[in-house]
């Protein structure tokens, strides 16, 4: 089983978790954390422990790497 999805889905501003891939910023947490959900299921998190550093981790704890932008970290969840 893979930890990535096959194609990006751009969520509308008012999208729900069943509309496709959505990144939710957990504002209560510092450093910032984005929680990824796809079709109602958690797919992983992105953390920003320092400025211009984003680490992507799947829901199973597999590290996908460190990235310099949030977009790059989000793209790590797509299979190419």
Secondary structure, DSSP 8 states (H G I E B T S, - for coil): --SSBSS-----TT--TTSSEEEEE-TTSSS-EEEEEETTEEEEEEEEEETTEEEEEETTS-EEEEESSHHHHHHTTB--
